[in-house]
Amino acid sequence: MEPEIIDLQNFLNKMGAKVEGAGTNVIKIIGVRKLKDVSYNIMPDRIEAGTFLCMAGATAGKLKLNNVVPEHIGPVINKLEECGCKFEINKNCVIIDAPKRLKFVDIKTMPYPGFPTDMQSVFTSMLCVSKGTSVVVENIFENRYRYVNELKRMGAKINIEGKIAIVKGVRKLSGAVVEATDLRGGAAVVLAGLVAKGKTRVNNIEYILRGYENLDKKLDKIGANIKLEK
């Protein structure tokens, strides 16, 4: 039921396919003899948008994101508002204004349109420097907390109990050499590096580059001190 599936259906049907039901729990596909080549604009990446919003939240920033579909990231925006962030939402852009320090919040990952599992690690990383204790529940995938040990190297206080992560916010993190355990876990340690005191080195960045195009250049443009080593 995710919006990416609707976008894929629209793309395929433009090519001459016969697909219906995207956005529901039943998709019907009727085979055709051939597809035609077309020009198609892919929808904005909602997880990338959510990642940048969390980075702004963690660094007490004010950020304008263009080329987003606000309704696709509604659960992320709602939780950031609970943390104390203020938003200005327009048709194709979102402006976030984060407080000096975020408040704690509890999240539970759910199938779309619930809170996305792909945002869990990034949001947890942001909560590491919030006030109070937050509770994160991962309901979709197992082994989604592998990145937590990397955040602990930087001073985060997180306890894992099965599918639950208990995050006690600290005032600051410290730079360290850490690993990107997977795509979203990689984004989580990059976020931690943005708020940490000192230098952070992230290894295994192939994971990150697979899911975030020109992440270093985009962050550099908005004031991060970040460099990609080849």
C-alpha positions as CSV (number, residue, x, y, z in Angstrom):
1,M,0.0,0.0,0.0
2,E,3.0,2.3,0.0
3,P,3.1,5.2,-2.4
4,E,6.1,3.8,-4.3
5,I,3.9,0.9,-5.4
6,I,1.3,3.3,-6.8
7,D,4.1,5.1,-8.6
8,L,5.4,1.9,-10.0
9,Q,1.9,1.0,-11.2
10,N,1.5,4.4,-12.9
11,F,4.9,3.9,-14.6
12,L,4.1,0.4,-15.9
13,N,0.6,1.4,-17.1
14,K,2.2,4.3,-19.0
15,M,4.4,1.7,-20.7
16,G,1.3,-0.3,-21.7
17,A,0.9,-2.7,-18.8
18,K,-2.4,-3.6,-17.2
19,V,-2.0,-3.2,-13.5
20,E,-4.6,-2.2,-11.0
21,G,-5.1,-2.1,-7.2
22,A,-1.9,-0.4,-6.1
23,G,-2.6,1.4,-2.8
24,T,-4.8,-1.5,-1.7
25,N,-3.9,-4.9,-0.4
26,V,-4.7,-6.7,-3.7
27,I,-2.9,-5.9,-7.0
28,K,-4.2,-7.4,-10.2
29,I,-1.9,-7.8,-13.2
30,I,-3.0,-8.8,-16.7
31,G,-0.1,-9.8,-18.9
32,V,0.4,-8.0,-22.2
33,R,2.6,-8.9,-25.2
34,K,5.0,-6.0,-24.9
35,L,5.8,-2.7,-23.2
36,K,6.7,0.5,-24.8
37,D,9.5,2.9,-23.9
38,V,8.3,6.1,-22.1
39,S,9.6,9.2,-20.3
40,Y,8.6,9.2,-16.6
41,N,9.4,11.4,-13.5
42,I,9.8,9.2,-10.4
43,M,8.1,10.4,-7.2
44,P,10.1,12.2,-4.5
45,D,11.9,9.9,-2.0
46,R,9.9,10.1,1.3
47,I,12.7,8.4,3.3
48,E,15.3,10.8,2.1
49,A,13.0,13.7,3.0
50,G,12.4,12.2,6.4
51,T,16.1,11.7,7.0
52,F,16.9,15.4,6.2
53,L,14.1,16.5,8.6
54,C,15.6,14.4,11.4
55,M,19.0,15.8,10.7
56,A,17.6,19.3,11.0
57,G,15.8,18.3,14.2
58,A,18.9,16.9,15.8
59,T,21.1,19.9,14.9
60,A,18.5,22.6,16.0
61,G,18.3,23.7,12.4
62,K,15.8,25.5,10.1
63,L,15.6,23.8,6.8
64,K,13.4,24.1,3.6
65,L,12.9,20.9,1.7
66,N,11.7,21.2,-1.9
67,N,10.2,18.5,-4.1
68,V,8.5,16.6,-1.4
69,V,5.0,15.1,-1.0
70,P,4.0,16.2,2.5
71,E,1.3,13.5,2.9
72,H,3.8,10.8,2.2
73,I,5.8,11.8,5.3
74,G,2.9,12.7,7.6
75,P,3.8,10.3,10.4
76,V,7.4,11.6,10.5
77,I,6.2,15.2,10.6
78,N,3.7,14.4,13.4
79,K,6.4,12.8,15.6
80,L,8.8,15.7,15.0
81,E,6.0,18.1,16.0
82,E,5.7,16.1,19.2
83,C,9.4,16.5,19.7
84,G,8.9,20.3,19.6
85,C,9.6,21.1,15.9
86,K,7.5,23.6,14.1
87,F,6.5,23.2,10.4
88,E,5.3,25.2,7.5
89,I,3.8,22.9,4.9
90,N,3.0,23.8,1.3
91,K,2.1,21.7,-1.7
92,N,5.6,20.7,-2.8
93,C,7.8,21.8,0.1
94,V,8.2,21.6,3.9
95,I,10.0,24.0,6.2
96,I,11.1,22.7,9.6
97,D,12.2,24.9,12.5
98,A,13.7,22.8,15.3
99,P,14.1,23.9,18.9
100,K,17.5,24.0,20.7
101,R,16.8,20.6,22.1
102,L,14.1,18.1,21.2
103,K,11.7,16.5,23.6
104,F,11.4,12.7,24.0
105,V,8.8,10.8,22.0
106,D,7.7,7.2,21.6
107,I,7.4,5.6,18.1
108,K,6.1,2.3,16.7
109,T,6.8,1.2,13.2
110,M,3.8,0.1,11.2
111,P,2.9,-0.7,7.6
112,Y,2.0,2.4,5.5
113,P,0.4,4.8,6.3
114,G,2.0,4.2,9.8
115,F,5.4,5.3,10.9
116,P,7.9,3.8,8.3
117,T,10.4,1.1,9.4
118,D,12.9,2.7,7.1
119,M,12.8,5.8,9.3
120,Q,13.3,4.0,12.6
121,S,17.1,4.0,12.8
122,V,17.4,7.7,11.7
123,F,14.7,8.8,14.2
124,T,16.3,6.8,17.0
125,S,19.7,8.4,16.3
126,M,18.0,11.8,16.6
127,L,16.4,10.8,19.9
128,C,19.8,10.1,21.3
129,V,20.3,13.8,22.0
130,S,16.8,14.6,23.0
131,K,15.5,15.4,26.5
132,G,14.2,12.5,28.5
133,T,13.7,8.8,27.7
134,S,12.1,7.6,24.4
135,V,10.7,4.2,23.6
136,V,11.0,2.8,20.0
137,V,9.2,-0.3,19.0
138,E,10.2,-2.1,15.7
139,N,7.1,-4.1,14.5
140,I,8.2,-4.8,10.9
141,F,11.7,-6.3,10.6
142,E,13.9,-8.3,12.9
143,N,17.6,-7.4,13.4
144,R,16.9,-3.7,12.7
145,Y,18.9,-2.5,15.7
146,R,22.4,-3.5,14.5
147,Y,23.4,0.1,14.2
148,V,22.8,0.7,17.9
149,N,26.3,-0.5,19.0
150,E,27.8,2.1,16.6
151,L,25.8,4.8,18.3
152,K,26.9,3.6,21.7
153,R,30.6,4.0,20.6
154,M,29.7,7.7,20.3
155,G,28.2,7.9,23.7
156,A,24.5,7.1,23.1
157,K,22.5,5.4,25.9
158,I,20.3,2.8,24.3
159,N,19.1,-0.5,25.7
160,I,17.6,-3.2,23.5
161,E,14.9,-5.5,24.8
162,G,13.7,-7.7,21.9
163,K,11.9,-5.4,19.5
164,I,12.0,-2.4,21.9
165,A,14.8,0.2,22.1
166,I,14.8,2.4,25.2
167,V,16.7,5.6,24.4
168,K,17.9,7.9,27.2
169,G,18.8,11.2,25.7
170,V,22.2,12.7,26.4
171,R,23.4,16.3,25.9
172,K,26.2,15.4,23.5
173,L,27.7,12.6,21.5
174,S,31.4,12.2,20.7
175,G,33.1,11.6,17.4
176,A,34.3,8.0,16.7
177,V,35.1,5.6,14.0
178,V,31.9,3.7,13.2
179,E,30.5,1.3,10.6
180,A,27.4,1.6,8.4
181,T,25.7,-1.7,9.2
182,D,23.1,-1.2,6.5
183,L,21.5,1.6,4.4
184,R,19.4,3.2,7.1
185,G,21.8,2.4,9.9
186,G,24.4,4.2,7.9
187,A,22.2,7.3,7.7
188,A,21.7,7.0,11.5
189,V,25.5,7.2,12.2
190,V,25.9,10.1,9.7
191,L,23.2,12.0,11.6
192,A,25.0,11.2,14.9
193,G,28.2,12.5,13.4
194,L,26.6,15.8,12.5
195,V,25.8,16.5,16.2
196,A,28.8,14.8,17.8
197,K,31.7,16.8,19.2
198,G,34.9,16.1,17.2
199,K,35.4,14.1,14.1
200,T,33.4,11.0,13.1
201,R,34.6,8.6,10.4
202,V,31.9,6.3,8.8
203,N,33.2,3.1,7.1
204,N,31.3,0.8,4.7
205,I,29.6,3.8,3.1
206,E,28.6,1.7,0.1
207,Y,25.4,1.0,1.9
208,I,24.7,4.8,2.3
209,L,25.6,5.7,-1.3
210,R,23.1,3.0,-2.6
211,G,20.2,4.8,-1.0
212,Y,21.1,8.5,-0.8
213,E,22.3,10.2,-3.9
214,N,25.0,12.9,-3.4
215,L,24.3,12.9,0.4
216,D,27.7,14.5,1.2
217,K,27.2,17.3,-1.4
218,K,23.6,18.0,-0.1
219,L,24.8,18.2,3.5
220,D,27.8,20.3,2.6
221,K,25.4,22.8,0.9
222,I,23.5,23.3,4.1
223,G,26.5,23.8,6.3
224,A,27.8,20.4,7.3
225,N,31.5,19.8,7.5
226,I,31.5,16.5,5.6
227,K,33.9,14.9,3.1
228,L,33.7,11.8,1.0
229,E,36.9,9.8,0.8
230,K,37.4,7.7,-2.3
